């Protein structure tokens, strides 16, 4: 059985995206990215959104699962990252397949929504379920950690979008349409 040129490009694209997921997970979990005023960036979220933005639902979910497993293994906060990333990838892949157009504004909006939801879930799991905390003690981490982390993560969106779109465009058989 011979592999066609199109299949070779598809396998190459999948391998490159897998390596990009691994590299981004390392950059996020190992202190390669600087901590700015106590805020950490979470570039895996925009990366998973960008992959789901261009790919079919099943491969997007598999990349999200890979990213989530790596994040869960290296995170002391819990094992909900994989579930969150898989749900986010599935939602974005379905939205892109049926409703939305491909452009930087769409990915920025989807990354903003996904990161906001992630930070709220993280805040809720970390702080809101603890008993006997005053409203000030609850809102302070939300304002001090989550808002700067949201801004910092959004700064990674153009780079992630550019890298994923470059990989996809260079390894595609045909030019991507607005709604493919």
LUMDONU-245540 format. One record per residue: residue number from 0; residue in three letters; x, y, z of N, C-alpha, C, O, CB in turn. Coordinates in steps of 0.2 Angstrom, whole numbers, plus 5000, padded with zeros to 4 digits. Glycine has a CB too. Layout:
// residues N
[node NUM 'ALA' [X Y Z] [X Y Z] [X Y Z] [X Y Z] [X Y Z]]
...
//
This chain:
// residues 180
[node 0 'UNK' [5004 4994 5000] [5000 5000 5000] [5004 5006 5000] [5009 5007 5004] [4995 5000 5006]]
[node 1 'UNK' [5003 5011 4995] [5007 5017 4995] [5003 5022 4998] [4997 5023 4998] [5009 5018 4988]]
[node 2 'UNK' [5007 5027 5001] [5004 5033 5004] [5004 5038 4999] [5010 5040 4996] [5008 5035 5010]]
[node 3 'UNK' [4999 5042 4998] [4998 5047 4993] [5002 5053 4996] [5003 5054 5002] [4991 5048 4991]]
[node 4 'UNK' [5003 5058 4991] [5006 5064 4993] [5001 5068 4998] [5003 5071 5003] [5007 5069 4987]]
[node 5 'UNK' [4995 5068 4997] [4990 5071 5002] [4990 5068 5009] [4990 5071 5014] [4983 5070 4999]]
[node 6 'UNK' [4991 5061 5009] [4991 5058 5015] [4998 5059 5019] [4998 5060 5025] [4990 5050 5014]]
[node 7 'UNK' [5003 5060 5015] [5009 5062 5018] [5009 5069 5021] [5011 5070 5027] [5015 5062 5013]]
[node 8 'UNK' [5006 5073 5018] [5005 5080 5020] [5000 5080 5027] [5002 5084 5031] [5002 5085 5015]]
[node 9 'UNK' [4995 5076 5027] [4991 5076 5032] [4994 5073 5038] [4994 5075 5044] [4985 5071 5031]]
[node 10 'UNK' [4998 5068 5037] [5002 5065 5043] [5007 5069 5045] [5009 5070 5051] [5005 5058 5041]]
[node 11 'UNK' [5011 5073 5041] [5016 5078 5043] [5012 5084 5047] [5015 5086 5052] [5019 5081 5037]]
[node 12 'UNK' [5006 5086 5045] [5003 5091 5048] [5001 5089 5055] [5002 5092 5060] [4997 5093 5044]]
[node 13 'UNK' [4998 5083 5056] [4996 5080 5062] [5003 5079 5067] [5002 5081 5073] [4993 5073 5061]]
[node 14 'UNK' [5008 5077 5064] [5014 5077 5068] [5017 5083 5070] [5019 5084 5076] [5020 5073 5064]]
[node 15 'UNK' [5017 5088 5066] [5019 5095 5068] [5014 5098 5073] [5016 5101 5078] [5019 5100 5062]]
[node 16 'UNK' [5007 5097 5072] [5003 5100 5077] [5004 5096 5084] [5003 5099 5089] [4996 5099 5075]]
[node 17 'UNK' [5005 5090 5084] [5007 5086 5090] [5013 5089 5094] [5013 5090 5100] [5007 5079 5089]]
[node 18 'UNK' [5018 5090 5090] [5024 5093 5093] [5023 5100 5095] [5026 5102 5100] [5030 5093 5087]]
[node 19 'UNK' [5019 5104 5092] [5017 5110 5094] [5013 5110 5101] [5014 5114 5105] [5013 5114 5089]]
[node 20 'UNK' [5009 5105 5102] [5005 5104 5108] [5010 5102 5113] [5010 5105 5119] [5000 5099 5107]]
[node 21 'UNK' [5015 5098 5112] [5020 5096 5117] [5024 5102 5119] [5026 5103 5125] [5024 5090 5114]]
[node 22 'UNK' [5027 5106 5114] [5031 5111 5115] [5027 5117 5119] [5030 5120 5124] [5034 5114 5109]]
[node 23 'UNK' [5021 5118 5117] [5017 5123 5121] [5016 5121 5128] [5016 5125 5133] [5011 5124 5117]]
[node 24 'UNK' [5014 5114 5129] [5013 5112 5136] [5020 5113 5140] [5019 5115 5146] [5011 5104 5136]]
[node 25 'UNK' [5025 5111 5137] [5032 5112 5141] [5033 5120 5142] [5035 5121 5148] [5038 5110 5137]]
[node 26 'UNK' [5031 5124 5138] [5032 5131 5139] [5028 5134 5144] [5029 5138 5148] [5031 5135 5132]]
[node 27 'UNK' [5022 5131 5144] [5017 5133 5150] [5019 5130 5156] [5018 5134 5161] [5010 5131 5148]]
[node 28 'UNK' [5020 5124 5157] [5021 5121 5163] [5028 5121 5166] [5029 5121 5172] [5019 5114 5163]]
[node 29 'UNK' [5033 5122 5162] [5040 5123 5164] [5041 5131 5164] [5038 5134 5159] [5046 5120 5160]]
[node 30 'UNK' [5044 5134 5169] [5044 5141 5169] [5048 5145 5163] [5053 5148 5164] [5047 5144 5175]]
[node 31 'UNK' [5046 5143 5157] [5049 5147 5151] [5046 5153 5150] [5049 5158 5148] [5049 5142 5145]]
[node 32 'UNK' [5039 5153 5151] [5036 5160 5150] [5036 5164 5156] [5035 5161 5162] [5028 5159 5148]]
[node 33 'UNK' [5038 5170 5156] [5039 5174 5162] [5032 5175 5166] [5027 5175 5162] [5042 5181 5160]]
[node 34 'UNK' [5033 5176 5172] [5027 5177 5176] [5027 5185 5177] [5031 5188 5180] [5027 5174 5183]]
[node 35 'UNK' [5021 5188 5174] [5021 5195 5174] [5016 5197 5180] [5010 5196 5179] [5018 5198 5167]]
[node 36 'UNK' [5018 5201 5185] [5014 5203 5191] [5010 5197 5194] [5004 5198 5195] [5010 5209 5189]]
[node 37 'UNK' [5013 5192 5194] [5010 5186 5197] [5005 5182 5192] [5002 5177 5194] [5006 5188 5203]]
[node 38 'UNK' [5005 5184 5186] [5000 5181 5181] [5004 5176 5177] [5009 5178 5174] [4997 5186 5177]]
[node 39 'UNK' [5001 5171 5176] [5004 5166 5171] [5000 5165 5165] [4994 5166 5165] [5004 5159 5175]]
[node 40 'UNK' [5003 5164 5160] [4999 5163 5153] [4997 5156 5153] [5001 5152 5155] [5003 5166 5147]]
[node 41 'UNK' [4992 5155 5149] [4989 5148 5148] [4989 5147 5140] [4983 5147 5138] [4983 5146 5152]]
[node 42 'UNK' [4994 5147 5137] [4994 5146 5129] [4991 5140 5127] [4989 5139 5121] [5001 5147 5127]]
[node 43 'UNK' [4990 5135 5131] [4987 5128 5128] [4980 5130 5127] [4977 5126 5122] [4987 5123 5134]]
[node 44 'UNK' [4976 5134 5130] [4969 5135 5128] [4969 5138 5121] [4965 5136 5117] [4966 5140 5134]]
[node 45 'UNK' [4972 5144 5120] [4972 5146 5113] [4974 5141 5108] [4972 5141 5102] [4976 5153 5112]]
[node 46 'UNK' [4979 5137 5109] [4982 5132 5105] [4976 5127 5103] [4975 5125 5097] [4988 5129 5108]]
[node 47 'UNK' [4973 5125 5108] [4968 5120 5107] [4962 5123 5103] [4959 5120 5099] [4965 5117 5114]]
[node 48 'UNK' [4961 5129 5105] [4955 5133 5101] [4957 5133 5094] [4953 5132 5089] [4954 5140 5104]]
[node 49 'UNK' [4964 5135 5092] [4966 5136 5086] [4966 5130 5082] [4965 5130 5076] [4973 5139 5086]]
[node 50 'UNK' [4968 5124 5085] [4968 5118 5081] [4961 5116 5080] [4960 5113 5074] [4971 5112 5086]]
[node 51 'UNK' [4956 5117 5084] [4949 5115 5083] [4946 5120 5078] [4942 5118 5074] [4945 5116 5089]]
[node 52 'UNK' [4949 5126 5077] [4947 5131 5073] [4948 5128 5065] [4944 5130 5061] [4951 5137 5074]]
[node 53 'UNK' [4954 5125 5064] [4955 5122 5058] [4954 5115 5056] [4953 5113 5050] [4963 5124 5056]]
[node 54 'UNK' [4954 5111 5061] [4954 5104 5060] [4947 5101 5061] [4942 5105 5063] [4958 5100 5065]]
[node 55 'UNK' [4946 5095 5059] [4939 5091 5060] [4938 5090 5068] [4943 5090 5072] [4939 5085 5056]]
[node 56 'UNK' [4932 5088 5070] [4931 5088 5077] [4935 5082 5080] [4937 5083 5086] [4924 5086 5078]]
[node 57 'UNK' [4936 5076 5077] [4939 5071 5081] [4946 5072 5082] [4949 5071 5087] [4938 5064 5077]]
[node 58 'UNK' [4950 5074 5077] [4957 5076 5078] [4958 5082 5083] [4963 5082 5087] [4961 5078 5072]]
[node 59 'UNK' [4953 5086 5083] [4954 5092 5087] [4953 5090 5095] [4956 5092 5099] [4948 5097 5086]]
[node 60 'UNK' [4948 5085 5096] [4947 5082 5102] [4953 5078 5104] [4955 5078 5110] [4941 5078 5102]]
[node 61 'UNK' [4956 5075 5100] [4962 5071 5102] [4968 5075 5104] [4972 5074 5109] [4964 5066 5096]]
[node 62 'UNK' [4969 5081 5100] [4974 5085 5102] [4973 5089 5109] [4977 5090 5113] [4975 5091 5097]]
[node 63 'UNK' [4966 5090 5110] [4964 5093 5116] [4965 5088 5122] [4967 5090 5127] [4957 5095 5116]]
[node 64 'UNK' [4964 5082 5121] [4965 5077 5126] [4972 5076 5127] [4974 5075 5133] [4962 5070 5123]]
[node 65 'UNK' [4977 5076 5122] [4984 5076 5123] [4986 5082 5127] [4990 5081 5132] [4988 5076 5117]]
[node 66 'UNK' [4984 5088 5126] [4986 5094 5129] [4983 5094 5136] [4987 5095 5141] [4983 5100 5126]]
[node 67 'UNK' [4977 5091 5137] [4974 5091 5144] [4977 5086 5148] [4978 5087 5154] [4967 5089 5144]]
[node 68 'UNK' [4979 5080 5145] [4983 5075 5149] [4990 5078 5152] [4992 5077 5157] [4984 5068 5145]]
[node 69 'UNK' [4993 5081 5147] [5000 5084 5149] [4999 5089 5155] [5003 5089 5159] [5003 5087 5143]]
[node 70 'UNK' [4994 5093 5154] [4992 5098 5159] [4990 5095 5165] [4993 5098 5171] [4987 5103 5156]]
[node 71 'UNK' [4986 5090 5165] [4984 5087 5171] [4990 5084 5175] [4990 5084 5181] [4979 5082 5170]]
[node 72 'UNK' [4994 5080 5171] [5000 5077 5175] [5004 5082 5178] [5007 5081 5183] [5004 5073 5169]]
[node 73 'UNK' [5005 5088 5175] [5010 5093 5178] [5007 5098 5182] [5011 5102 5185] [5014 5096 5172]]
[node 74 'UNK' [5000 5097 5183] [4997 5102 5187] [4995 5100 5194] [4993 5094 5195] [4991 5105 5184]]
[node 75 'UNK' [4997 5103 5200] [4995 5101 5206] [4988 5103 5208] [4985 5101 5213] [5000 5104 5211]]
[node 76 'UNK' [4984 5107 5204] [4978 5110 5206] [4972 5105 5204] [4967 5106 5207] [4977 5116 5202]]
[node 77 'UNK' [4973 5100 5200] [4967 5095 5199] [4968 5092 5192] [4972 5094 5188] [4961 5099 5200]]
[node 78 'UNK' [4963 5088 5191] [4963 5084 5185] [4956 5086 5181] [4953 5082 5178] [4963 5077 5186]]
[node 79 'UNK' [4955 5093 5180] [4950 5095 5176] [4952 5098 5169] [4947 5100 5165] [4945 5100 5180]]
[node 80 'UNK' [4958 5099 5168] [4960 5103 5162] [4959 5099 5156] [4957 5102 5151] [4968 5104 5163]]
[node 81 'UNK' [4960 5092 5156] [4958 5088 5150] [4951 5088 5148] [4949 5089 5143] [4960 5081 5152]]
[node 82 'UNK' [4947 5088 5153] [4940 5088 5152] [4938 5095 5149] [4934 5095 5144] [4935 5087 5158]]
[node 83 'UNK' [4940 5100 5152] [4939 5107 5150] [4941 5108 5142] [4938 5110 5138] [4942 5112 5154]]
[node 84 'UNK' [4947 5106 5141] [4950 5107 5134] [4946 5102 5129] [4945 5105 5123] [4958 5105 5134]]
[node 85 'UNK' [4944 5096 5131] [4941 5092 5126] [4934 5095 5124] [4932 5096 5119] [4940 5085 5129]]
[node 86 'UNK' [4930 5098 5130] [4924 5101 5129] [4925 5107 5124] [4921 5108 5120] [4921 5102 5135]]
[node 87 'UNK' [4930 5111 5126] [4931 5117 5122] [4933 5116 5115] [4930 5119 5110] [4937 5121 5125]]
[node 88 'UNK' [4937 5111 5114] [4939 5109 5107] [4933 5107 5103] [4932 5108 5097] [4944 5104 5107]]
[node 89 'UNK' [4929 5102 5106] [4923 5100 5103] [4918 5106 5101] [4915 5106 5095] [4919 5095 5107]]
[node 90 'UNK' [4917 5110 5106] [4912 5116 5105] [4915 5120 5099] [4911 5122 5095] [4911 5120 5111]]
[node 91 'UNK' [4921 5122 5099] [4924 5126 5094] [4924 5123 5087] [4922 5126 5082] [4931 5128 5095]]
[node 92 'UNK' [4925 5116 5087] [4925 5113 5080] [4918 5112 5077] [4917 5113 5071] [4928 5105 5081]]
[node 93 'UNK' [4913 5112 5082] [4906 5111 5079] [4904 5118 5077] [4901 5119 5072] [4902 5109 5085]]
[node 94 'UNK' [4906 5124 5081] [4904 5130 5079] [4908 5132 5072] [4904 5135 5068] [4907 5135 5084]]
[node 95 'UNK' [4914 5130 5071] [4917 5132 5065] [4914 5128 5059] [4914 5130 5054] [4925 5130 5066]]
[node 96 'UNK' [4912 5122 5061] [4909 5118 5055] [4903 5120 5053] [4901 5120 5047] [4909 5111 5058]]
[node 97 'UNK' [4899 5123 5057] [4892 5125 5055] [4890 5132 5055] [4886 5134 5052] [4887 5121 5059]]
[node 98 'UNK' [4894 5136 5059] [4891 5143 5060] [4896 5149 5059] [4894 5154 5056] [4889 5144 5067]]
[node 99 'UNK' [4903 5148 5061] [4907 5154 5061] [4912 5154 5055] [4913 5148 5052] [4911 5154 5067]]
[node 100 'UNK' [4915 5159 5053] [4920 5160 5048] [4927 5160 5051] [4928 5161 5057] [4919 5167 5044]]
[node 101 'UNK' [4932 5158 5047] [4939 5158 5050] [4942 5165 5049] [4943 5167 5043] [4943 5153 5046]]
[node 102 'UNK' [4944 5168 5055] [4948 5174 5055] [4951 5175 5062] [4949 5172 5066] [4944 5180 5052]]
[node 103 'UNK' [4955 5180 5062] [4958 5181 5069] [4954 5183 5074] [4955 5182 5080] [4964 5186 5068]]
[node 104 'UNK' [4948 5187 5072] [4944 5190 5077] [4940 5184 5080] [4938 5184 5086] [4939 5195 5074]]
[node 105 'UNK' [4938 5179 5076] [4934 5174 5078] [4938 5170 5083] [4936 5168 5089] [4932 5169 5073]]
[node 106 'UNK' [4944 5168 5082] [4948 5164 5086] [4950 5168 5093] [4950 5165 5098] [4955 5162 5083]]
[node 107 'UNK' [4951 5175 5092] [4952 5179 5098] [4946 5179 5102] [4946 5178 5109] [4954 5186 5096]]
[node 108 'UNK' [4940 5179 5100] [4934 5179 5103] [4933 5172 5107] [4931 5172 5113] [4928 5181 5099]]
[node 109 'UNK' [4934 5167 5103] [4933 5160 5106] [4938 5159 5111] [4937 5156 5116] [4934 5155 5100]]
[node 110 'UNK' [4944 5161 5110] [4950 5160 5115] [4948 5164 5122] [4949 5162 5127] [4956 5163 5112]]
[node 111 'UNK' [4945 5170 5121] [4944 5175 5126] [4938 5171 5130] [4939 5171 5137] [4941 5181 5124]]
[node 112 'UNK' [4933 5169 5127] [4928 5165 5131] [4930 5159 5134] [4928 5158 5140] [4922 5163 5126]]
[node 113 'UNK' [4934 5155 5131] [4937 5149 5134] [4941 5150 5140] [4941 5147 5145] [4940 5144 5128]]
[node 114 'UNK' [4946 5155 5139] [4950 5157 5144] [4946 5159 5150] [4948 5158 5156] [4955 5162 5142]]
[node 115 'UNK' [4941 5164 5149] [4937 5166 5154] [4934 5161 5158] [4933 5161 5164] [4932 5171 5152]]
[node 116 'UNK' [4931 5156 5155] [4927 5151 5158] [4932 5146 5162] [4931 5144 5167] [4924 5146 5152]]
[node 117 'UNK' [4938 5145 5159] [4943 5141 5162] [4945 5145 5169] [4945 5142 5174] [4949 5140 5158]]
[node 118 'UNK' [4946 5151 5169] [4949 5155 5175] [4943 5155 5180] [4945 5155 5186] [4951 5162 5173]]
[node 119 'UNK' [4937 5156 5178] [4931 5156 5183] [4931 5149 5186] [4929 5148 5192] [4925 5158 5179]]
[node 120 'UNK' [4931 5143 5182] [4931 5137 5185] [4937 5136 5189] [4936 5133 5195] [4931 5131 5179]]
[node 121 'UNK' [4943 5138 5188] [4948 5137 5192] [4948 5141 5198] [4949 5138 5204] [4955 5139 5188]]
[node 122 'UNK' [4945 5147 5198] [4944 5151 5204] [4939 5148 5208] [4939 5147 5214] [4942 5158 5202]]
[node 123 'UNK' [4933 5145 5205] [4928 5142 5209] [4931 5136 5213] [4929 5135 5219] [4922 5140 5205]]
[node 124 'UNK' [4934 5132 5209] [4937 5125 5212] [4942 5127 5218] [4942 5124 5223] [4940 5121 5207]]
[node 125 'UNK' [4946 5132 5217] [4951 5134 5221] [4949 5138 5227] [4951 5137 5233] [4957 5138 5218]]
[node 126 'UNK' [4944 5143 5226] [4942 5147 5232] [4935 5147 5234] [4934 5147 5240] [4944 5154 5230]]
[node 127 'UNK' [4931 5147 5229] [4924 5147 5231] [4921 5142 5235] [4916 5142 5238] [4920 5148 5225]]
[node 128 'UNK' [4924 5136 5234] [4921 5130 5238] [4924 5129 5245] [4922 5125 5249] [4922 5124 5234]]
[node 129 'UNK' [4928 5134 5247] [4931 5134 5253] [4926 5137 5258] [4923 5143 5256] [4938 5137 5254]]
[node 130 'UNK' [4925 5135 5264] [4920 5138 5268] [4923 5144 5272] [4929 5144 5272] [4917 5133 5273]]
[node 131 'UNK' [4919 5148 5275] [4921 5153 5279] [4925 5159 5276] [4930 5161 5279] [4924 5151 5285]]
[node 132 'UNK' [4924 5160 5270] [4928 5166 5266] [4924 5171 5265] [4918 5171 5263] [4931 5163 5260]]
[node 133 'UNK' [4926 5177 5267] [4922 5183 5266] [4922 5185 5258] [4926 5182 5254] [4925 5189 5270]]
[node 134 'UNK' [4917 5189 5256] [4917 5191 5249] [4924 5194 5247] [4926 5194 5241] [4911 5196 5248]]
[node 135 'UNK' [4927 5198 5251] [4933 5201 5249] [4938 5196 5248] [4943 5196 5243] [4936 5206 5254]]
[node 136 'UNK' [4938 5191 5252] [4943 5185 5251] [4942 5181 5245] [4946 5178 5242] [4943 5181 5257]]
[node 137 'UNK' [4936 5181 5243] [4934 5178 5237] [4936 5182 5230] [4938 5179 5226] [4927 5176 5237]]
[node 138 'UNK' [4934 5188 5231] [4935 5192 5224] [4943 5194 5223] [4945 5196 5218] [4931 5198 5225]]
[node 139 'UNK' [4946 5195 5229] [4953 5197 5228] [4957 5192 5223] [4961 5195 5219] [4957 5197 5235]]
[node 140 'UNK' [4957 5186 5224] [4961 5181 5219] [4958 5182 5212] [4962 5181 5207] [4961 5174 5221]]
[node 141 'UNK' [4952 5183 5212] [4949 5184 5205] [4952 5190 5201] [4953 5190 5195] [4941 5184 5205]]
[node 142 'UNK' [4952 5195 5205] [4955 5201 5202] [4963 5201 5202] [4965 5204 5197] [4953 5207 5206]]
[node 143 'UNK' [4966 5199 5206] [4973 5199 5206] [4977 5194 5202] [4982 5195 5199] [4976 5198 5213]]
[node 144 'UNK' [4973 5188 5201] [4976 5182 5197] [4973 5181 5190] [4976 5181 5185] [4976 5176 5201]]
[node 145 'UNK' [4966 5181 5191] [4963 5179 5185] [4963 5184 5179] [4964 5183 5173] [4956 5177 5186]]
[node 146 'UNK' [4961 5191 5181] [4961 5196 5176] [4968 5197 5172] [4968 5197 5166] [4959 5202 5179]]
[node 147 'UNK' [4974 5197 5176] [4980 5198 5173] [4982 5191 5169] [4985 5192 5163] [4986 5199 5178]]
[node 148 'UNK' [4980 5185 5171] [4981 5179 5167] [4977 5179 5161] [4979 5177 5156] [4979 5173 5172]]
[node 149 'UNK' [4971 5182 5161] [4967 5182 5155] [4970 5187 5150] [4971 5185 5144] [4960 5185 5157]]
[node 150 'UNK' [4972 5193 5152] [4976 5197 5147] [4982 5194 5145] [4984 5195 5139] [4977 5204 5151]]
[node 151 'UNK' [4986 5191 5149] [4992 5188 5147] [4991 5182 5142] [4995 5182 5137] [4996 5185 5153]]
[node 152 'UNK' [4986 5178 5143] [4984 5173 5139] [4982 5176 5132] [4984 5173 5127] [4979 5168 5142]]
[node 153 'UNK' [4978 5181 5132] [4976 5184 5126] [4982 5187 5121] [4981 5187 5115] [4971 5189 5127]]
[node 154 'UNK' [4987 5188 5125] [4993 5191 5121] [4996 5185 5117] [5000 5186 5112] [4998 5194 5126]]
[node 155 'UNK' [4995 5179 5119] [4998 5173 5115] [4994 5171 5109] [4996 5167 5105] [4999 5167 5120]]
[node 156 'UNK' [4988 5174 5109] [4983 5172 5103] [4986 5173 5096] [4986 5168 5092] [4976 5175 5104]]
[node 157 'UNK' [4988 5179 5095] [4991 5180 5088] [4997 5175 5086] [4997 5173 5080] [4993 5187 5087]]
[node 158 'UNK' [5001 5174 5091] [5007 5169 5089] [5004 5162 5088] [5006 5159 5083] [5012 5169 5095]]
[node 159 'UNK' [5000 5160 5092] [4997 5153 5092] [4993 5153 5085] [4994 5148 5081] [4993 5151 5098]]
[node 160 'UNK' [4989 5158 5084] [4985 5158 5078] [4990 5157 5071] [4988 5154 5067] [4980 5164 5077]]
[node 161 'UNK' [4995 5161 5072] [4999 5162 5066] [5003 5155 5065] [5004 5153 5059] [5005 5167 5067]]
[node 162 'UNK' [5005 5152 5070] [5009 5146 5070] [5004 5140 5067] [5006 5136 5063] [5012 5143 5076]]
[node 163 'UNK' [4998 5139 5070] [4994 5134 5068] [4991 5135 5061] [4991 5131 5057] [4988 5134 5072]]
[node 164 'UNK' [4990 5142 5059] [4987 5143 5052] [4993 5142 5047] [4992 5140 5041] [4985 5150 5051]]
[node 165 'UNK' [4999 5143 5049] [5005 5142 5044] [5006 5135 5043] [5007 5132 5038] [5011 5145 5047]]
[node 166 'UNK' [5005 5131 5049] [5006 5123 5048] [5000 5121 5044] [5002 5116 5039] [5006 5120 5055]]
[node 167 'UNK' [4994 5123 5045] [4989 5120 5041] [4989 5122 5034] [4988 5118 5029] [4982 5122 5044]]
[node 168 'UNK' [4991 5128 5033] [4991 5131 5026] [4996 5128 5021] [4995 5126 5016] [4991 5138 5025]]
[node 169 'UNK' [5002 5127 5025] [5008 5124 5021] [5007 5116 5020] [5010 5113 5015] [5014 5125 5025]]
[node 170 'UNK' [5003 5113 5024] [5002 5106 5023] [4995 5104 5020] [4993 5098 5020] [5003 5102 5029]]
[node 171 'UNK' [4991 5109 5018] [4984 5107 5015] [4985 5105 5008] [4989 5108 5004] [4979 5113 5016]]
[node 172 'UNK' [4980 5101 5006] [4980 5099 4999] [4977 5105 4995] [4979 5106 4989] [4975 5093 4998]]
[node 173 'UNK' [4972 5109 4997] [4969 5114 4994] [4969 5120 4998] [4970 5120 5004] [4962 5112 4991]]
[node 174 'UNK' [4967 5126 4995] [4966 5132 4999] [4960 5131 5004] [4955 5129 5001] [4966 5138 4994]]
[node 175 'UNK' [4961 5133 5010] [4955 5133 5014] [4950 5138 5013] [4952 5144 5011] [4958 5134 5022]]
[node 176 'UNK' [4944 5136 5013] [4938 5141 5011] [4936 5144 5018] [4939 5142 5023] [4932 5137 5008]]
[node 177 'UNK' [4932 5149 5018] [4930 5152 5024] [4926 5147 5028] [4927 5147 5034] [4925 5158 5022]]
[node 178 'UNK' [4922 5142 5025] [4918 5138 5029] [4919 5131 5026] [4915 5128 5023] [4911 5139 5029]]
[node 179 'UNK' [4925 5128 5028] [4927 5121 5026] [4926 5116 5031] [4927 5110 5030] [4934 5121 5024]]
//
